[in-house]
Amino acid sequence: MNSAALPAHDDSPQLVTDMAARDEWVDVQLMHNFMRNARPALHMVSLVLPVIVAILYHDVNQTALLGWALAVVLMTLVRYRVISLYYRDYANARGTAGAGAQLRAFLSRYGWTWTVSAMLWGGSMFLYFRKAPVYDQFICLIVLVGMAGYATGAFSASWRCFTAYVNGLVGSALAAVAYSVVKEQPFLGTGTTYGLVLLVLIYWAAVRTAGRRFHQGQRKTLELQFANTALIASLTEQTRTALEAVESKNRFIASAAHDLRQPVHALSLYADWLRSEPEMVTQLAPKIVQATQAVNALFNSLFDLAKLDANVIEVKWQRVDLAALVNEMALQYAPLAQEKGLVLRQRVVPAELLSDPELLKRLIGNLLSNAIRHTERGGVLLALRQGPAGPAIEVWDTGVGIAPEHQQAIFQEFYRVALHNGTEESFGLGLAVVSRLCEALNCRLSVRSRPGRGTVFRLDAPALEDA
């Protein structure tokens, strides 16, 4: 589902799940973007540091300057170490479970290094503000302005780290200005100092505003990317499903045409035979009836499947005496079993449920006829049991059984297990109809079977209060 396309007021569980997945994915991508920009920022710092030291070396306290430079170098090395840990342990943590939590923990553990680094650079003003020549001060201030501006693009992917970095940079610079004003003698042009403070505050506000917009822009872009990816995946899945449906329908039509050809061809032969030899009507009439019944049975099954697939069969829900219905089905199919020399037994307990009795009869009838068709000796058992979740109907047979690799495929249209007794007479539609009827009646169908020993189909129906 494409969560970005859904209305904001929809609080369905699926929407909440999709939005949570989207936000988690976006957060992970933003944290990765932040860390990818961390190393280029350090390269810039490494290049600028010796330039600053060279400019200020003869104009400020050299011991303080070297101490500051050493602190910057140590913090730079620490940040390089943090980045190497990221690339070693977290850079590939994108699609893995818990990637977002791991990255958040990583940044919480090491995010302070960006803040301390920014404070060291902003604190450089303690060294040169109102001490070095104005031109040198201007160059150093330009460096700080550039670092704050660079952070807008480099660090705004992580809003927390970005604000900590910018606040640390500006806060330490303002602390240096305040220290100069408070500790040193007033000088001509003090208003210039206050003007500088005002400009720093304006620039700080502008950088934060730009960083916020840049962060929101990245987030929106990633949300759109996530939505597009989800849409592509959904369209791909729908296309695959549509192609499978077309292929299934093609197989369905081909199988239907094949199964129709045999009885229709037989009817044509019988008609020609009867026309040439009318005196054989007694022998040919039963064969014509049998072929006609086969065609009617196939068409009835095809119509049932078409209606079930199109959801045009109306389920007439009502309270059903399940015990009486099962006994009725046993009486109806007992003669069919006797024709094959089989015994159809039933075991029934009192049970009721909310269902459609006619559709339920067709469902059970298909299971019984399937069991009788594939059983040559022994018998068939129709049982009604009371399970913990509701009534259950079971159809047992002592027939040929179904191998495990076929137990899912038997519910497909026109599927017949090769070399199984009885499949030659079948169109392979009975169990397909059963599967569709189970969906319509909110029942769960399961099968257990052992080749050569028999099969049991179990129909679990919802309890009356849950139906």
C-alpha positions in Angstrom: 0.0 0.0 0.0 1.3 3.5 -0.8 0.9 5.3 2.5 1.8 8.6 1.0 -1.3 8.6 -1.1 -3.7 7.9 1.8 -5.6 10.7 3.7 -3.9 11.9 6.9 -7.0 11.3 9.0 -7.1 7.6 8.2 -5.8 5.8 11.3 -6.3 2.3 10.2 -3.7 -0.3 11.5 -2.4 -0.8 8.0 -1.8 2.9 7.4 -0.2 3.3 10.8 2.1 0.4 10.0 3.0 1.8 6.6 3.7 5.3 8.0 5.9 3.8 10.8 7.8 1.8 8.2 8.2 4.9 6.0 9.4 7.1 8.9 11.8 4.5 10.1 13.3 4.1 6.6 13.6 7.9 6.1 15.3 8.3 9.5 17.8 5.6 8.6 18.6 7.2 5.2 19.0 10.6 6.9 21.5 9.3 9.4 23.4 7.6 6.7 23.5 10.8 4.7 24.8 12.7 7.7 27.6 10.2 8.3 28.5 10.2 4.6 29.1 14.0 4.8 31.2 13.7 8.0 34.4 12.7 6.4 34.6 15.4 3.8 33.9 18.0 6.6 36.9 16.6 8.5 39.1 16.8 5.4 38.2 20.5 5.1 39.1 21.0 8.8 42.4 19.3 8.4 43.3 21.6 5.5 42.2 24.8 7.2 43.9 24.2 10.6 47.5 24.7 9.4 46.4 27.8 7.5 44.9 29.4 10.6 48.0 28.5 12.7 50.3 30.0 10.1 48.2 33.3 9.9 48.1 33.7 13.7 51.5 32.3 14.7 53.3 35.7 15.0 50.3 37.8 16.2 48.9 35.8 19.2 50.2 33.9 22.2 52.0 31.0 20.6 51.6 28.6 23.5 47.9 29.1 23.6 47.7 28.8 19.8 49.6 25.5 19.8 47.5 24.2 22.7 44.3 25.1 20.8 45.7 23.5 17.6 46.6 20.3 19.5 43.1 20.1 21.0 41.6 20.5 17.5 43.9 17.8 16.1 43.0 15.4 18.9 39.3 16.0 18.4 39.7 15.6 14.7 41.4 12.2 15.2 38.5 11.2 17.5 36.0 12.1 14.9 37.9 10.2 12.2 37.8 7.2 14.6 34.0 7.6 15.0 33.6 7.7 11.3 35.7 4.6 10.8 33.5 2.8 13.4 30.5 3.8 11.4 31.8 2.4 8.2 32.9 -0.8 9.9 29.8 -1.6 11.8 26.8 0.5 10.6 27.3 1.7 7.0 25.6 -1.4 5.6 22.8 -1.5 8.2 20.0 -0.4 5.9 17.5 -3.2 5.4 18.4 -5.1 8.5 16.0 -5.2 11.5 16.7 -2.7 14.1 19.0 -0.6 11.8 17.3 2.7 12.9 17.7 1.9 16.6 21.4 1.0 16.1 22.2 4.2 14.3 20.3 6.3 16.8 22.3 4.7 19.6 25.5 5.3 17.7 24.8 9.0 17.2 23.7 9.4 20.8 26.9 7.8 21.9 29.3 9.9 19.7 27.3 13.0 18.7 29.1 15.0 21.3 32.2 15.0 19.2 30.6 17.3 16.7 29.6 19.7 19.5 33.0 19.8 21.1 34.7 20.2 17.7 32.4 23.2 16.9 33.1 24.7 20.3 36.9 24.4 19.8 36.7 26.2 16.5 34.3 28.9 17.8 36.6 29.3 20.9 39.5 30.2 18.6 38.2 33.7 18.9 39.6 33.8 22.4 43.0 33.7 20.7 42.7 36.5 18.2 39.7 38.7 18.8 40.9 42.3 19.3 44.5 40.9 19.5 45.5 40.0 16.0 45.5 42.5 13.1 42.1 43.3 11.8 42.9 41.6 8.4 43.9 38.4 10.2 40.8 38.5 12.3 38.7 39.0 9.2 40.2 35.9 7.6 39.6 33.8 10.7 36.0 35.0 11.0 35.4 34.2 7.4 36.5 30.6 8.2 34.0 30.4 11.0 31.3 31.8 8.8 32.2 29.2 6.1 32.1 26.3 8.6 28.6 27.3 9.8 27.4 27.6 6.2 29.0 24.3 5.2 27.2 22.6 8.1 23.8 23.6 6.6 24.4 21.2 3.7 26.7 18.7 5.4 25.1 18.1 8.8 21.4 19.1 8.5 20.4 15.5 7.6 20.6 14.9 11.4 18.8 17.9 12.9 20.0 17.1 16.4 23.7 17.0 15.5 23.3 20.0 13.2 21.8 22.2 15.9 24.3 21.1 18.4 27.2 21.9 16.0 25.9 25.3 15.0 25.0 26.2 18.6 28.4 25.1 19.8 30.2 27.1 17.1 28.2 30.3 17.6 27.9 30.0 21.4 31.7 29.7 21.9 32.3 32.6 19.5 29.9 34.8 21.4 31.5 33.7 24.7 34.9 34.9 23.3 33.4 38.3 22.4 31.7 38.6 25.8 35.0 37.8 27.5 36.8 40.5 25.5 34.2 43.1 26.4 34.1 42.2 30.1 37.8 41.5 30.9 39.5 44.1 28.7 39.5 47.9 28.7 36.8 49.6 26.7 38.1 50.7 23.3 37.2 53.1 20.6 34.4 51.7 18.6 32.8 49.4 21.2 29.6 49.8 19.2 31.3 47.8 16.4 31.7 44.9 18.8 28.0 45.0 19.7 27.2 45.3 16.0 29.3 42.2 15.4 27.4 40.3 18.1 24.1 41.3 16.4 25.4 40.1 13.0 26.5 36.8 14.5 23.0 36.3 16.1 21.3 37.2 12.8 23.6 34.8 10.9 23.0 32.1 13.5 19.3 32.4 13.1 19.6 32.4 9.3 21.8 29.2 9.4 19.4 27.4 11.6 16.4 28.4 9.4 18.3 27.3 6.3 19.3 24.0 8.0 15.7 23.3 9.0 14.5 23.8 5.5 17.3 21.7 4.1 16.5 19.0 6.6 12.8 19.1 5.7 13.6 19.1 2.0 15.7 16.0 2.4 13.0 14.3 4.4 10.3 15.1 1.8 12.6 13.8 -0.9 13.2 10.5 0.9 9.5 10.1 1.7 8.7 10.6 -2.0 11.4 8.1 -2.9 9.9 5.6 -0.4 6.4 6.1 -1.8 7.7 5.7 -5.4 9.5 2.5 -4.4 6.4 1.1 -2.7 4.3 2.1 -5.7 6.7 0.4 -8.1 6.8 -2.7 -5.9 3.0 -2.7 -5.8 2.6 -2.3 -9.5 5.2 -5.0 -10.1 3.3 -7.4 -7.8 0.0 -6.5 -9.5 1.5 -7.1 -12.9 2.8 -10.4 -11.8 -0.6 -11.4 -10.3 -2.3 -10.3 -13.5 0.0 -12.3 -15.7 -0.5 -15.3 -13.5 -4.2 -14.9 -13.7 -4.1 -14.7 -17.5 -1.9 -17.7 -17.6 -4.3 -19.6 -15.2 -7.3 -18.6 -17.3 -5.5 -19.8 -20.4 -4.8 -23.1 -18.8 -8.4 -23.1 -17.6 -9.9 -22.6 -21.0 -7.6 -25.1 -22.6 -8.4 -27.7 -20.1 -12.2 -27.0 -20.3 -12.0 -27.3 -24.1 -10.1 -30.6 -23.8 -12.6 -32.1 -21.3 -15.6 -30.9 -23.3 -14.3 -32.4 -26.6 -14.5 -36.0 -25.4 -18.2 -36.2 -24.4 -19.3 -33.9 -27.2 -17.3 -36.0 -29.7 -18.9 -39.2 -28.2 -22.4 -37.6 -28.6 -21.6 -36.9 -32.3 -20.5 -40.5 -32.9 -23.5 -41.9 -31.1 -25.8 -39.7 -33.2 -24.2 -40.8 -36.4 -24.4 -44.4 -35.3 -28.0 -44.1 -34.3 -28.9 -42.4 -37.7 -27.3 -45.3 -39.6 -28.6 -48.0 -37.3 -31.8 -46.9 -35.7 -32.5 -50.4 -34.3 -29.6 -49.9 -31.8 -31.4 -47.2 -29.9 -31.7 -49.4 -26.9 -27.9 -49.9 -26.6 -27.0 -46.3 -27.6 -29.6 -44.4 -25.5 -27.8 -45.0 -22.1 -24.5 -43.9 -23.6 -26.0 -40.7 -25.0 -27.5 -40.0 -21.6 -24.2 -40.6 -19.9 -22.3 -38.3 -22.3 -25.0 -35.7 -21.9 -24.8 -35.9 -18.1 -21.0 -35.5 -18.3 -21.4 -32.3 -20.4 -24.0 -31.0 -18.0 -21.8 -31.8 -15.0 -18.9 -30.0 -16.5 -20.9 -26.9 -17.4 -22.5 -26.8 -14.0 -19.0 -26.9 -12.4 -17.8 -24.2 -14.8 -20.8 -22.0 -14.0 -20.2 -22.5 -10.2 -16.6 -21.5 -10.5 -17.4 -18.5 -12.7 -20.0 -17.3 -10.2 -17.7 -17.8 -7.2 -14.8 -16.0 -8.8 -17.1 -13.1 -9.8 -18.7 -13.0 -6.3 -22.1 -13.1 -7.7 -23.3 -16.0 -5.6 -25.4 -14.6 -2.7 -24.8 -16.3 0.6 -28.1 -16.6 2.4 -27.0 -16.8 6.0 -29.3 -18.6 8.5 -29.1 -20.9 11.5 -28.4 -24.4 10.3 -29.0 -27.7 12.1 -25.6 -29.1 11.1 -26.4 -32.6 12.4 -29.5 -32.9 10.3 -27.8 -31.6 7.2 -24.9 -34.1 7.6 -27.3 -37.0 8.0 -29.2 -35.9 4.9 -26.0 -35.8 2.9 -25.1 -39.3 4.1 -28.4 -40.7 3.0 -28.2 -38.9 -0.4 -24.7 -40.3 -1.2 -25.1 -43.8 0.4 -26.5 -45.3 -2.9 -23.6 -44.0 -4.9 -21.2 -45.6 -2.4 -23.1 -48.9 -2.6 -22.8 -49.0 -6.4 -19.0 -49.3 -5.9 -19.3 -51.8 -3.0 -18.4 -49.2 -0.4 -19.9 -48.4 3.0 -20.7 -44.8 3.8 -20.9 -44.3 7.6 -21.6 -41.2 9.6 -20.8 -40.0 13.1 -22.7 -37.0 14.2 -22.9 -34.9 17.3 -25.4 -32.1 17.8 -24.1 -28.8 16.4 -25.5 -25.6 14.8 -23.9 -22.8 12.9 -24.7 -19.7 10.8 -24.3 -20.6 7.1 -26.0 -21.1 3.8 -27.5 -24.7 3.9 -27.6 -25.1 0.1 -24.0 -24.0 -0.5 -22.9 -26.1 2.5 -24.6 -29.1 0.9 -22.8 -28.5 -2.4 -19.5 -28.2 -0.5 -20.0 -31.5 1.4 -21.4 -33.2 -1.6 -18.3 -32.4 -3.6 -16.1 -33.8 -0.9 -18.2 -37.0 -0.6 -18.3 -37.6 -4.4 -14.6 -37.0 -4.6 -14.0 -39.5 -1.7 -16.2 -42.2 -3.3 -14.7 -41.7 -6.8 -11.1 -42.3 -5.5 -11.9 -45.2 -3.2 -12.0 -48.8 -4.6 -12.4 -50.8 -1.4 -13.2 -50.1 2.2 -15.5 -47.2 2.9 -16.1 -43.5 3.5 -16.8 -41.8 6.8 -18.7 -38.6 7.1 -18.1 -37.2 10.6 -19.4 -34.1 12.5 -17.3 -33.3 15.5 -17.3 -30.4 18.0 -13.9 -28.8 18.1 -12.6 -26.1 20.5 -13.2 -23.3 17.9 -16.5 -24.6 16.5 -18.0 -27.6 14.6 -15.8 -29.5 12.2 -16.9 -31.7 9.3 -14.6 -34.5 8.2 -14.7 -36.8 5.2 -12.5 -39.9 5.5 -11.8 -42.4 2.8 -9.6 -45.5 2.3 -8.7 -44.6 -1.2 -5.5 -44.1 -3.1 -4.4 -41.1 -1.0 -2.6 -38.0 -2.2 1.2 -37.5 -2.1 2.4 -34.5 -0.2 3.7 -32.7 -3.3 0.1 -32.7 -4.7 -1.9 -31.7 -1.6 -1.9 -28.0 -2.5 -2.3 -28.4 -6.3 -5.5 -30.5 -6.0 -7.5 -27.3 -5.4 -6.6 -25.9 -8.7 -8.9 -26.0 -11.7 -8.6 -29.1 -13.9 -5.8 -30.5 -11.8 -5.8 -34.3 -11.7 -3.1 -36.5 -10.1 -1.6 -38.7 -12.7 -2.1 -42.5 -12.4 -4.7 -42.1 -9.6 -7.7 -44.3 -9.9 -10.9 -42.3 -10.6 -9.2 -39.2 -12.0 -10.0 -40.3 -15.5 -13.7 -39.8 -14.7 -13.1 -36.5 -13.0 -12.9 -33.0 -14.6 -10.7 -31.8 -11.8 -13.2 -29.1 -10.7 -14.8 -30.5 -7.6 -12.1 -29.5 -5.2 -11.7 -26.1 -6.9 -15.4 -25.5 -6.3 -14.9 -26.7 -2.7 -12.1 -24.2 -2.1 -14.1 -21.3 -3.4 -17.2 -22.3 -1.4 -15.0 -22.4 1.8 -14.0 -18.8 1.2 -17.6 -17.7 0.6 -18.8 -19.5 3.8 -15.8 -18.4 6.0 -14.7 -22.0 6.5 -11.2 -23.4 6.7 -10.3 -26.5 4.7 -7.4 -28.7 5.4 -6.3 -32.1 4.1 -4.2 -35.0 5.5 -3.4 -38.0 3.4 -1.1 -41.0 3.1 -0.6 -42.5 -0.4 -2.2 -45.9 -0.5 -3.9 -45.5 2.9 -6.5 -42.8 2.3 -7.4 -39.2 2.8 -9.3 -37.0 5.2 -10.6 -33.5 4.4 -11.5 -31.4 7.4 -13.8 -28.4 7.2 -13.6 -26.1 10.2 -16.7 -23.9 10.5 -16.9 -20.8 12.7 -18.9 -21.2 15.9 -22.4 -19.8 15.9 -21.6 -16.8 18.1 -18.5 -16.0 15.9 -20.1 -16.4 12.5 
